[in-house]
Amino acid sequence: MTTARKDRPFDIVVWGATGFTGALVAEYLARHRPEGLRWALGGRNEKKLAAVRERLAVVDPSLSELPLLVGDSHDKEKLADIAGKTRVIVSTVGPFAEYGAELVAACVDAGTDYADITGEPHFVREMIDRHHEHAKETGARIVHCSGYDSIPSDLGTLTLQEYAKEHFGAPFREVKCFAGESKGGVSGGTIASMMLIVEKATKDRDLRRMLGNPYALAPDPKKKGPDGPDPKGVRYDADLGRWTGPFVMAAINSRVVRRSNALLDYAYGEDFHYSEAMSFKAGPAGMLTAAAVSGGLALAMGGLALAPIRELAKKKLPGPGEGPSKEARESGFFKTRIIGTDARGAGGKRAVCTVAGTNDPGYGETAKMLGETALGLLDEPRGPGGVLTPASSLGMHLVERLRNAGMTFEVSEL
Ligand SMILES: NC(=O)c1ccc[n+]([C@@H]2O[C@H](COP(=O)([O-])OP(=O)(O)OC[C@H]3O[C@@H](n4cnc5c(N)ncnc54)[C@H](OP(=O)(O)O)[C@@H]3O)[C@@H](O)[C@H]2O)c1
């Protein structure tokens, strides 16, 4: 029998606390948790968990007794036990397609809220198909993509559309998201997750088709909408006044934004257009950088489709548990601009939502985004269950939390 959420011993479990990102999320909670939070660290290796706890006790000596929950990501019984002991679980155990499915199932069964930082569209699709309806019944809110992919795009679009509704009377019909200036590094887990998608996609035609579908994460992925494939090639965007090129994360972010629109009862309209690209500077130098980066990206993706290059890359790039140094994280940042045009009923009105962070996006800011999502899931009143998105679960409440935690979500008219 499941214990009522309010009677469970823990508020939050950080699952994967021994990993590079998981340890940062644990540290974020150690520094920013509200008083009285009942939380625990979870993972498969007790010794490593105890070492993470020791580091947290340096931040706050009262954490030296923080409970440790040990289990393997494939041990259904253990996961059911852990999911039944807490109100919220946040997971950083990836690649999620390899290690994530059983934990989500356990959370859905137990009515436990869950958030992760996956950027793997096929994993999210599988969780939607397997659990959305059941999660609605048990009340579990399953919130994938609560890190750099896809919070800036998803919550930035929501913030912009809320502004348009308030100031122009209706949401924008067209929204274009541009990932701009940024500085950051990459960790072993992220590389492993990317490699796994590329490797699977080279062998599986259905997966390639799914990844190419702009509505891959919509409630009904067969239903066509107004958007086509993600932008390819280099072009100048007159609304932004900068050169642009393809953005690798558009493959997940744009699908999440379109799912949010559908789950919010088409709050942005059924004819809503969304696209995502990378942006560069305005002049000829910007065009050259856009061409060089886009060409480099195409070469890298083409190269990674070849098994020997993947093997070589695995040896040269960071391995499990490795990632950018503290200095690199703290000197990192990102800035995303999300432009709305075609305000229905307000003619030529245009606005931009700037979303920015003051640490590197993938780790420092991602730890903040997942940490605040975990804390936000504890707040009342709770929304309904389902396999949701950041915008369709916590929405503007999470934007407020992230603003208070130092992230920028700022709208101005153009
Ligand atoms: N959305 C974003 O912006 C974003 C940012 C950063 C990372 N990510 C994603 O987050 C994931 C983790 O990345 P990372 O670099 O932090 O990875 P990592 O350092 O390799 O950590 C992986 C974690 O998974 C645990 N794990 C592996 N197999 C397990 C199993 N069978 N049972 C239980 N735990 C298991 C590891 O435990 P051990 O320590 O015991 O090995 C470790 O705690 C990746 O999928 C990555 O793509 C996303």
The ligand as an SDF file (V2000), in Angstrom:
LIG
                    3D

 48 52  0  0  0  0  0  0  0  0999 V2000
   19.6990   19.0520  -19.3330 N   0  0  0  0  0  0  0  0  0  0  0  0
   20.8860   19.4860  -19.1010 C   0  0  0  0  0  0  0  0  0  0  0  0
   21.1540   20.6400  -19.2830 O   0  0  0  0  0  0  0  0  0  0  0  0
   21.9190   18.5350  -18.5730 C   0  0  0  0  0  0  0  0  0  0  0  0
   23.0660   19.0280  -17.9570 C   0  0  0  0  0  0  0  0  0  0  0  0
   23.9860   18.1440  -17.4290 C   0  0  0  0  0  0  0  0  0  0  0  0
   23.7840   16.7700  -17.5350 C   0  0  0  0  0  0  0  0  0  0  0  0
   22.6620   16.3250  -18.1560 N   0  0  0  0  0  0  0  0  0  0  0  0
   22.3990   14.8790  -18.2530 C   0  0  0  0  0  0  0  0  0  0  0  0
   22.4940   14.3320  -16.9430 O   0  0  0  0  0  0  0  0  0  0  0  0
   22.9620   12.9900  -17.0170 C   0  0  0  0  0  0  0  0  0  0  0  0
   24.1140   12.8050  -16.0400 C   0  0  0  0  0  0  0  0  0  0  0  0
   25.2610   13.4820  -16.4720 O   0  0  0  0  0  0  0  0  0  0  0  0
   26.5770   13.5110  -15.5610 P   0  0  0  0  0  0  0  0  0  0  0  0
   27.6610   14.0920  -16.3700 O   0  0  0  0  0  0  0  0  0  0  0  0
   26.2570   14.0800  -14.2410 O   0  0  0  0  0  0  0  0  0  0  0  0
   26.8410   11.9290  -15.4290 O   0  0  0  0  0  0  0  0  0  0  0  0
   27.8300   11.1150  -14.4630 P   0  0  0  0  0  0  0  0  0  0  0  0
   28.7510   12.0230  -13.7580 O   0  0  0  0  0  0  0  0  0  0  0  0
   28.3890   10.0130  -15.2720 O   0  0  0  0  0  0  0  0  0  0  0  0
   26.8150   10.5160  -13.3670 O   0  0  0  0  0  0  0  0  0  0  0  0
   25.9360    9.4780  -13.6350 C   0  0  0  0  0  0  0  0  0  0  0  0
   25.2600    9.0600  -12.3460 C   0  0  0  0  0  0  0  0  0  0  0  0
   24.4350    7.9250  -12.6400 O   0  0  0  0  0  0  0  0  0  0  0  0
   24.7200    6.9090  -11.6820 C   0  0  0  0  0  0  0  0  0  0  0  0
   24.4160    5.5860  -12.2290 N   0  0  0  0  0  0  0  0  0  0  0  0
   24.9120    5.0190  -13.3540 C   0  0  0  0  0  0  0  0  0  0  0  0
   24.4020    3.7820  -13.4910 N   0  0  0  0  0  0  0  0  0  0  0  0
   23.5720    3.5760  -12.4340 C   0  0  0  0  0  0  0  0  0  0  0  0
   22.7850    2.4930  -12.0180 C   0  0  0  0  0  0  0  0  0  0  0  0
   22.7360    1.3470  -12.7100 N   0  0  0  0  0  0  0  0  0  0  0  0
   22.0540    2.6250  -10.8870 N   0  0  0  0  0  0  0  0  0  0  0  0
   22.0950    3.7650  -10.1450 C   0  0  0  0  0  0  0  0  0  0  0  0
   22.8400    4.8220  -10.5010 N   0  0  0  0  0  0  0  0  0  0  0  0
   23.5790    4.7270  -11.6280 C   0  0  0  0  0  0  0  0  0  0  0  0
   26.1840    7.1040  -11.3740 C   0  0  0  0  0  0  0  0  0  0  0  0
   26.5090    6.3910  -10.1880 O   0  0  0  0  0  0  0  0  0  0  0  0
   28.0560    6.0500   -9.8020 P   0  0  0  0  0  0  0  0  0  0  0  0
   28.6430    7.3290   -9.3100 O   0  0  0  0  0  0  0  0  0  0  0  0
   27.9160    5.0420   -8.7290 O   0  0  0  0  0  0  0  0  0  0  0  0
   28.7300    5.5700  -11.0370 O   0  0  0  0  0  0  0  0  0  0  0  0
   26.2150    8.6110  -11.2400 C   0  0  0  0  0  0  0  0  0  0  0  0
   25.6770    8.9900   -9.9840 O   0  0  0  0  0  0  0  0  0  0  0  0
   23.3110   12.7450  -18.4810 C   0  0  0  0  0  0  0  0  0  0  0  0
   22.2390   12.0600  -19.0830 O   0  0  0  0  0  0  0  0  0  0  0  0
   23.4200   14.1290  -19.0700 C   0  0  0  0  0  0  0  0  0  0  0  0
   23.1100   14.1820  -20.4440 O   0  0  0  0  0  0  0  0  0  0  0  0
   21.7410   17.1750  -18.6760 C   0  0  0  0  0  0  0  0  0  0  0  0
  1  2  1  0
  2  3  2  0
  2  4  1  0
  4  5  1  0
  4 48  2  0
  5  6  2  0
  6  7  1  0
  7  8  2  0
  8  9  1  0
  8 48  1  0
  9 10  1  0
  9 46  1  0
 10 11  1  0
 11 12  1  0
 11 44  1  0
 12 13  1  0
 13 14  1  0
 14 15  2  0
 14 16  1  0
 14 17  1  0
 17 18  1  0
 18 19  2  0
 18 20  1  0
 18 21  1  0
 21 22  1  0
 22 23  1  0
 23 24  1  0
 23 42  1  0
 24 25  1  0
 25 26  1  0
 25 36  1  0
 26 27  1  0
 26 35  1  0
 27 28  2  0
 28 29  1  0
 29 30  1  0
 29 35  2  0
 30 31  1  0
 30 32  2  0
 32 33  1  0
 33 34  2  0
 34 35  1  0
 36 37  1  0
 36 42  1  0
 37 38  1  0
 38 39  2  0
 38 40  1  0
 38 41  1  0
 42 43  1  0
 44 45  1  0
 44 46  1  0
 46 47  1  0
M  CHG  2   8   1  16  -1
M  END
$$$$
